[in-house]
Structure formats: C-alpha cells, structure tokens
Amino acid sequence: MIPIAKRALPFLLTAFLAISLTCKTVSATEFTTLPEPVWTAAVPANTTTDEYYKNLYFTGQRPLPVVNSDSRTAFTFLYQSGLSTGKYKLLALDDDNGRQKWVHASPFKYNPFDMDRFGNVYYQDEEKSGNRMIYKLVALDANNKQRWVKTFDNSFNYNVLDDGRIAVVTFSRENVTVTLYSKEGKLLVARKFDGEIRHIQGNYIGVRNLKAPNSTTTIDIYSISSGKKIVTVAQPQDYISNVYADFDVLSGGTLLVPIYNAKTGVETLNGYAPDGQKKWSRTLPKPSQVTETGTMYARTIYDSLFVSVGNNFVIQEKNKLSLYDTNNKLIAEKTFSELPGQGKLQRLDDQTFVFGAVEEKEPWYFASEPEPKKAIYYVLDSRTLGIMNSLVIDDALFNQADVRFHDANTFYIDTKDRLAKYVLK
C-alpha cells in the first residue's frame, strides 16, 4: 500500500467481505455468450476513463464504476488530457439507462475524488479567506449537492475506508493526526501518531517508525480505539508491497501480517490475535517473478497473494485458490486450469467474489482495436469456493482490465471512451 502523502491520486484501501461458515450447495449457471448491454454510454468529448485506476488490480480496489444503489447512480473517473488543461473529473451516470446526470471537474491538476463502496462521493477543495488558506473535505450526494463539509487550517490527505468511515490525516512537524468521521460527517475519534501513516483498516492503523534503524522498514500497528501498540513488524529497507497492504484484518479481529525476507526471498503470512499474541505463521507461495529496484521489492506478476474474506482468507498461487479459516485451517481449494491467462480477483458482496482472465494476445495499453479472444470469469461463493455463475466466451472483444463486476450478475465493460452495462440472466 502506498504511504499517505500529498494527494496526487486517491488510493483505495483494503476492502472486506463478511461471510458465514454455514454453507448451502451452490448450483452453477454458465453463460457462453455476452448478453446485449442494458445500456452503452459514451464519455464526454475530449475525455477518457482514467487509465490509472483501470489498470489497478490490487486486492483492495473497488472496481469502477461504483454504484449508489439508493439513487441508481454509477460514478467513474474521467481524465481530460492536455499540457495546460489536463484535469480529472467525476462522471455520474443514471445506472438504469446510462444517461449522463452530471460531471464535476477537479479544482486541481490531480484527482481529489474518492467514493465508498456504497456510492457516497467525497473530494478535496481549498479557498482563500483573507490572508490564509482554508482546506476543505466535501461530501456530495447523487445530485452533485453538498451533503456536508469539514474545514482544516492545514493541507491534509484522506482515505475512504471500506466500512464508510473517512480517515483524514493532517501533518505537523512533530506528528500526524488521524481523525475519523462517519459517512454522515460525525466526528468519531482523533489521535496523534509519530511516524508515517501506511495503512488504516478496521480498528487498526499502521505507522512507519521513522526513529527505527534505517536498515529496515519498521511498521508499528496500533489499536485506534485504545491508542496502544499491538504489533511491530520489521520489513526490508524501503519496502512497499504493490500487491497488498502492510496488514489485513479478518472480521473476528485477527490481524494478517505478511513479512518479506529479502535475503531468502521467502514471505510468511502471520496471524495475530487482537491483543498482539501470535497465533500462527505460514509460508506464502512465491510469485513467478520478483524484481528488485535498489532496495525496493515489487511483484510484477500478481499470481501470488492473499485476501481476507470475512473471518477467513484466500491464498492465490497462480490459478489455484485455497480458502483458510481464522486459525489457518484449510476449508477448500480449487485449481482453475482452464483459464486462458493469469486469473485476477475482484471482491463483491459479503458472500461472493470473481476470479477470471482474458487471453492476452496484445497488452490492452498497446491494442488499438479489440480482437477476438477467450475470456472466462467465475463468480464464486466465498464460503466454499463453489461456482455460482460462469461467463465463458470464445470471441470476447475486450481486455482483462476492461471488465468490472458489480455483483454476481452485473458487470460493466469500460473501453476508455465508452462504458456498457451487462446483466447475466
């Protein structure tokens, strides 16, 4: 997870699913042809959908568009290019018919917008008041009207957490202050920490200890509610994972902390109780390729990772998925050998996630026109790894990064200049 710094692009923190251990048999439905789109919408002239977000497949990403179910509004980011006029925008579409509802332009060169998974919208702004600047966090409704606004005397960063809370980080010479608000704008808690904020999730916050030896990246994980340190982790120098955050949290409170050994190239996943007591440890499978840039370790092929699913977790090893409970006990495993490429995970609601791939004849960022290729997507029951729906197409005219599932039956195809909604039924 990228450390919190001046907001060049908003980043999205790790999302979670709540699941039940009691399972019912799932009957799979297979679709072999792409249905007619419910609607197809062209983006405004001289803009494209934001490629930076389109190419992110980190485990915490909420795929765009984000849909507000109450207002039936779909939100996605746009970028209008130009050396002097390049600017980000937020596009709101009617999710029933694809018609444009409104566009909100960024007040800055960078993207100040973010959304929670429920479709509530937030953005940064600033204005001059006399001789000083006022920095604002603004909440919008589905009609582009202000719901509430918070003002600050200093510049800040913010993150919208998966449960709907907003974490605002303000900086001073001595420390940083983390303030949590509810989605209604109610102040929940404010705490000061020494160091660099790396990750916030559930009741925990990860802080890089800047006073620790420079030979390591030392991360202290605190309880936000009590302010007490729970776990300290020593990673390689200047370590940042491009695949997952510094820690993950199961719904029962167990902390999942990956620790990478630079000398052996081995990464272990460690489970800690909410009080910091170590419960278990397991070796994670190696990815097919790992690159070293100076002292920075980055996975370049995302075929080995772990993701939380409620009070359980899934480990991916190439196209094999293994489901474990909070005590590291294997629940189920399945190998998807028929996928035409490296599978990618998209997490949906509290009981489902998607695993699938599109054959890569030419990278999506080089292809000028889509070409027929094999595509397979499975909608899986996160309690059992059972297949609920499958989409198997031999002549798909889209790329891996184009497909965004919203729920078990609804997905969108985003091809830079247009967005189309599909429903499997």
matplotlib code that plots the C-alpha trace (Angstrom):
import matplotlib.pyplot as plt

x = [0.0, 1.3, 2.3, -0.1, 1.4, 0.2, -2.7, -1.5, -4.1, -6.5, -5.8, -8.2, -7.6, -8.3, -12.0, -13.5, -16.3, -18.3, -19.1, -20.8, -19.3, -22.6, -22.8, -25.5, -25.0, -24.5, -25.9, -23.7, -25.2, -23.0, -23.2, -21.4, -22.4, -22.2, -25.7, -26.9, -25.9, -28.5, -27.1, -23.9, -22.8, -20.1, -18.0, -18.0, -15.9, -12.2, -12.1, -11.3, -11.9, -9.0, -6.4, -4.6, -7.5, -8.4, -5.1, -5.0, -5.8, -4.6, -6.7, -8.2, -9.5, -13.2, -13.7, -15.2, -17.9, -19.0, -22.8, -25.1, -28.0, -30.3, -30.0, -29.3, -26.2, -22.9, -19.7, -16.4, -13.3, -12.5, -9.3, -9.2, -5.7, -3.7, -0.4, -2.1, -5.7, -5.2, -7.6, -9.6, -13.4, -16.0, -18.8, -22.2, -24.5, -28.1, -27.5, -30.9, -30.3, -26.7, -27.7, -25.3, -26.5, -23.6, -19.9, -17.8, -14.4, -11.4, -10.3, -6.7, -4.5, -4.7, -7.7, -9.3, -12.3, -13.0, -16.0, -17.0, -18.4, -21.9, -21.6, -21.1, -18.8, -16.0, -13.5, -10.9, -11.0, -9.4, -10.2, -8.5, -10.0, -8.3, -4.6, -4.9, -6.0, -8.9, -8.7, -12.0, -13.3, -16.6, -19.3, -21.6, -24.9, -26.1, -27.4, -24.0, -25.3, -23.1, -24.1, -21.5, -18.1, -15.2, -12.6, -8.9, -6.2, -3.6, -3.4, -4.5, -4.9, -7.9, -9.0, -12.5, -12.5, -14.5, -17.0, -17.8, -15.7, -13.4, -9.9, -8.4, -4.7, -3.2, 0.5, 2.7, 6.5, 6.1, 3.5, 0.4, -3.2, -5.7, -9.3, -12.2, -15.6, -18.7, -20.2, -22.7, -19.8, -19.9, -16.6, -15.7, -12.1, -8.9, -5.5, -1.9, 0.9, 4.6, 5.7, 4.4, 0.8, 0.9, -2.5, -5.8, -8.3, -11.0, -9.7, -6.1, -3.6, -0.1, 2.6, 6.2, 8.5, 10.9, 13.1, 13.8, 17.1, 17.4, 18.3, 14.7, 11.2, 9.7, 5.9, 4.0, 0.4, -1.8, -5.4, -7.1, -9.7, -7.1, -4.0, -2.0, 0.7, -0.4, 2.4, 5.7, 6.9, 10.4, 10.4, 13.3, 14.6, 12.2, 9.7, 6.4, 4.2, 2.5, 0.1, -1.4, -1.3, 1.1, -1.6, -5.2, -7.9, -10.4, -13.9, -13.2, -10.3, -7.3, -4.5, -2.9, 0.7, 2.9, 6.7, 9.2, 12.7, 15.0, 17.8, 15.9, 13.1, 10.6, 7.4, 5.5, 1.9, 1.5, -1.8, -2.1, -4.9, -6.4, -4.1, -1.0, -0.4, 0.9, -1.4, 0.2, 2.5, 2.6, 4.9, 3.3, 3.9, 6.5, 5.2, 6.5, 8.7, 10.0, 12.1, 14.5, 14.9, 17.5, 16.1, 12.5, 10.8, 7.9, 5.9, 5.5, 3.2, 0.3, -0.1, 0.6, -1.3, -3.7, -7.1, -9.4, -13.0, -14.8, -13.3, -11.5, -8.8, -7.9, -4.3, -3.8, -1.0, -1.1, -4.6, -5.1, -7.2, -7.0, -9.5, -8.5, -10.2, -9.0, -7.0, -5.1, -7.2, -7.8, -11.5, -11.4, -9.1, -9.7, -7.5, -8.8, -6.6, -8.9, -8.4, -6.8, -4.4, -3.4, -6.6, -7.5, -9.6, -12.5, -14.3, -18.0, -20.5, -20.3, -20.6, -19.1, -16.0, -15.0, -11.9, -11.2, -9.0, -8.9, -6.4, -3.7, -2.8, -1.6, -1.4, -4.6, -2.5, -1.0, -4.1, -5.7, -8.8, -10.1, -9.6, -11.5, -10.0, -11.0, -12.4, -13.5, -15.0, -16.3, -18.5, -17.5, -19.2, -16.6, -17.6, -16.9, -15.2, -18.3, -19.1, -22.3, -22.1, -19.6, -19.1, -17.2, -16.7, -14.5, -14.7, -14.6, -13.8, -12.4, -9.3, -8.6, -8.6, -11.9, -14.2, -15.6, -18.1, -20.6, -22.4, -22.9, -25.0, -24.0, -20.8, -19.5, -17.1, -15.0, -13.1, -11.7, -14.3, -17.4, -19.0, -21.5, -23.6, -24.4, -26.7, -26.4, -29.9]
y = [0.0, 3.4, 5.6, 8.5, 11.7, 14.8, 13.5, 13.0, 10.3, 9.0, 5.4, 2.9, 0.9, -2.8, -3.9, -6.8, -9.4, -10.7, -14.4, -17.2, -20.6, -22.4, -23.2, -24.3, -26.1, -23.8, -24.6, -23.0, -21.2, -21.0, -18.2, -18.8, -15.6, -12.0, -10.6, -7.5, -4.5, -2.9, 0.4, 1.8, 5.3, 7.4, 9.6, 13.3, 14.7, 15.0, 12.8, 9.2, 7.0, 7.1, 4.5, 4.6, 3.1, 0.9, -1.0, -1.4, -4.9, -4.6, -6.6, -3.6, -1.9, -1.2, -1.6, 1.3, 2.3, 2.5, 2.3, 4.1, 1.6, 4.1, 6.7, 4.3, 6.4, 5.0, 7.0, 6.8, 8.9, 10.8, 12.4, 15.3, 15.4, 18.5, 20.0, 23.1, 21.8, 18.2, 17.6, 14.9, 14.8, 12.7, 11.4, 10.4, 8.3, 7.1, 3.4, 2.4, 3.9, 5.2, 8.8, 11.4, 13.0, 15.4, 16.0, 17.5, 18.9, 18.7, 22.1, 20.8, 19.1, 15.9, 13.7, 14.8, 12.5, 9.3, 7.1, 4.5, 1.2, 2.4, 5.2, 8.2, 10.8, 12.9, 15.4, 18.0, 21.7, 24.8, 28.5, 31.7, 33.5, 36.8, 36.1, 32.4, 29.2, 27.1, 23.4, 21.5, 18.0, 18.0, 15.2, 15.2, 13.5, 11.7, 15.1, 16.8, 18.7, 19.2, 16.9, 18.3, 19.9, 19.9, 22.6, 22.4, 25.0, 22.9, 20.7, 17.1, 13.7, 11.4, 7.9, 6.4, 3.2, 0.2, 0.5, 4.0, 5.9, 8.7, 9.0, 12.5, 12.8, 16.2, 16.9, 18.9, 19.0, 16.7, 14.2, 13.4, 13.5, 10.9, 12.0, 9.5, 10.7, 8.7, 9.0, 11.4, 13.7, 12.9, 13.1, 9.6, 9.8, 11.8, 10.5, 11.7, 9.3, 9.7, 8.5, 8.0, 6.6, 3.5, 1.8, 2.2, -0.6, -1.6, -0.6, -0.6, 1.8, 1.0, 3.7, 3.6, 4.2, 6.9, 6.6, 2.9, 1.8, 2.8, -0.7, -1.8, -0.5, -0.8, -0.7, -0.3, -1.4, 0.4, 0.0, 3.2, 3.0, 2.5, 4.1, 1.1, -0.6, -4.2, -5.5, -4.3, -5.6, -5.2, -5.3, -4.8, -1.3, 1.0, -1.9, -1.3, -4.1, -3.5, -6.3, -5.8, -3.6, -3.9, -5.8, -7.2, -7.7, -10.6, -9.8, -11.5, -9.2, -11.5, -9.5, -10.9, -9.5, -10.5, -10.3, -10.5, -11.8, -10.0, -12.5, -15.7, -14.3, -16.0, -14.3, -15.5, -14.7, -14.3, -14.4, -12.3, -12.1, -8.7, -8.3, -8.9, -12.6, -14.5, -17.4, -19.0, -18.5, -19.9, -19.5, -17.8, -19.2, -17.3, -15.3, -16.2, -13.1, -10.7, -7.6, -5.6, -1.9, -0.7, -1.8, -1.7, -5.1, -5.2, -8.0, -7.6, -10.6, -10.8, -14.6, -15.0, -13.1, -13.3, -11.7, -11.6, -12.9, -12.1, -14.2, -16.4, -15.7, -16.9, -17.5, -17.4, -19.4, -18.8, -20.1, -22.1, -20.7, -22.0, -20.9, -20.9, -20.0, -17.6, -20.4, -21.2, -24.4, -25.3, -25.1, -25.6, -25.4, -25.3, -25.0, -23.2, -24.8, -23.8, -20.1, -18.6, -16.4, -15.4, -15.0, -11.8, -11.4, -9.0, -9.0, -8.2, -8.5, -10.4, -13.9, -13.6, -12.7, -13.1, -14.9, -14.8, -14.0, -12.9, -14.3, -11.7, -11.6, -8.0, -5.8, -3.7, -0.5, -1.2, -2.6, 0.0, -2.2, -5.1, -8.6, -11.8, -13.8, -16.3, -15.0, -16.9, -15.5, -17.4, -15.9, -17.9, -18.4, -17.1, -19.6, -22.7, -21.6, -23.1, -21.7, -19.7, -18.2, -18.5, -16.5, -18.4, -16.6, -17.6, -14.3, -11.6, -8.2, -6.8, -6.9, -8.1, -4.5, -3.6, -5.9, -4.7, -6.9, -5.1, -8.1, -11.8, -11.0, -7.4, -6.2, -3.3, -3.2, 0.0, 0.7, 4.2, 6.2, 4.3, 2.3, -0.6, -2.3, -6.1, -8.4, -12.2, -13.5]
z = [0.0, -0.9, 2.1, 2.7, 1.2, -0.7, -2.8, -6.3, -6.9, -4.3, -3.3, -2.1, 1.0, 1.5, 1.2, 3.1, 2.9, 5.8, 5.4, 7.2, 7.9, 7.4, 3.7, 1.3, -2.0, -4.9, -8.4, -11.1, -14.1, -17.2, -19.8, -23.1, -25.0, -24.0, -23.5, -25.1, -23.0, -20.8, -22.0, -23.6, -22.7, -24.5, -22.2, -22.8, -25.7, -25.2, -22.2, -21.4, -18.4, -16.0, -17.1, -13.8, -12.0, -14.9, -14.6, -10.9, -9.6, -6.0, -3.6, -2.0, -5.1, -5.6, -9.3, -11.2, -11.7, -8.1, -8.0, -5.4, -5.2, -3.5, -6.2, -9.0, -9.9, -11.3, -10.7, -12.6, -13.0, -16.3, -17.5, -20.0, -21.5, -22.5, -21.5, -19.9, -19.4, -18.2, -15.4, -13.7, -13.5, -11.8, -14.1, -12.8, -14.9, -14.4, -13.8, -15.2, -18.7, -18.9, -19.4, -18.0, -14.8, -14.2, -14.4, -11.5, -12.5, -10.2, -8.8, -9.1, -11.6, -9.6, -8.8, -5.4, -5.7, -3.8, -3.2, -0.7, -1.8, -1.2, -3.7, -1.4, -3.0, -1.4, -2.7, -1.6, -2.2, -0.9, -0.9, 0.4, 3.4, 4.0, 4.2, 4.9, 3.1, 4.2, 3.2, 2.8, 2.6, 0.8, 0.8, -2.3, -2.8, -6.0, -7.4, -7.0, -4.0, -0.9, 2.0, 4.5, 4.6, 7.0, 7.1, 8.2, 8.7, 7.1, 4.0, 4.5, 3.0, 3.3, 2.7, 2.5, 4.4, 3.3, 6.2, 5.1, 7.6, 6.3, 7.7, 7.5, 8.0, 8.9, 9.3, 11.7, 12.3, 15.3, 14.3, 12.3, 13.5, 12.2, 12.5, 11.7, 10.6, 9.9, 6.4, 7.9, 8.9, 12.6, 14.4, 15.8, 17.1, 16.7, 17.6, 17.1, 15.9, 15.4, 12.0, 8.5, 8.2, 5.9, 6.3, 8.1, 8.4, 10.9, 14.4, 13.4, 11.9, 10.6, 11.2, 9.8, 12.7, 11.4, 14.5, 13.8, 12.2, 8.5, 7.6, 7.9, 7.3, 10.8, 10.9, 14.2, 14.2, 16.8, 18.0, 17.0, 19.8, 22.7, 21.1, 22.2, 20.0, 19.0, 16.7, 15.4, 12.1, 10.5, 6.7, 4.2, 3.8, 1.8, 1.5, -0.1, -1.5, -4.8, -4.1, -0.7, 2.3, 5.3, 7.2, 6.7, 9.3, 9.5, 10.7, 14.0, 14.7, 13.7, 12.1, 8.9, 8.5, 5.6, 6.3, 3.5, 4.0, 1.5, 1.9, 1.3, -0.9, 1.3, 2.5, 5.5, 6.5, 10.2, 12.2, 15.4, 17.9, 18.6, 21.7, 19.6, 20.5, 17.6, 16.6, 13.5, 10.6, 7.0, 4.0, 1.1, -2.4, -4.5, -7.4, -10.8, -11.0, -8.4, -9.4, -7.2, -7.9, -5.5, -2.1, -3.3, -3.7, -6.1, -7.5, -11.2, -11.9, -9.4, -9.3, -5.6, -2.9, 0.0, 0.5, 3.5, 3.1, 6.3, 9.1, 6.5, 4.0, 0.4, -0.8, -4.6, -6.2, -9.9, -10.8, -7.6, -4.8, -1.2, 1.5, 5.2, 8.4, 11.1, 12.7, 9.5, 8.9, 5.2, 4.3, 0.5, -2.5, -6.3, -9.3, -12.4, -15.0, -17.9, -17.5, -20.7, -18.7, -15.2, -13.0, -11.3, -8.2, -7.8, -4.4, -4.5, -1.6, 1.7, 0.1, -3.4, -5.4, -9.0, -10.4, -14.1, -17.0, -20.6, -23.1, -23.7, -27.4, -27.1, -24.0, -23.6, -23.5, -26.9, -28.7, -31.0, -31.7, -29.6, -31.1, -30.5, -27.6, -25.0, -21.7, -18.6, -15.4, -12.4, -9.7, -6.5, -3.2, -0.7, 2.0, -0.1, -3.4, -5.1, -8.6, -8.7, -12.2, -15.0, -18.2, -20.9, -24.2, -27.2, -29.0, -26.4, -27.7, -24.5, -22.4, -18.8, -17.5, -19.2, -17.1, -13.7, -11.9, -9.6, -8.2, -9.1, -12.2, -13.1, -14.7, -16.8, -19.7, -19.9, -23.1, -22.4, -24.5, -23.5, -20.7, -21.1, -18.5, -18.7, -16.7, -16.7, -16.6]

ax = plt.figure().add_subplot(projection="3d")
ax.plot(x, y, z, "-o")
ax.set_aspect("equal")
plt.show()
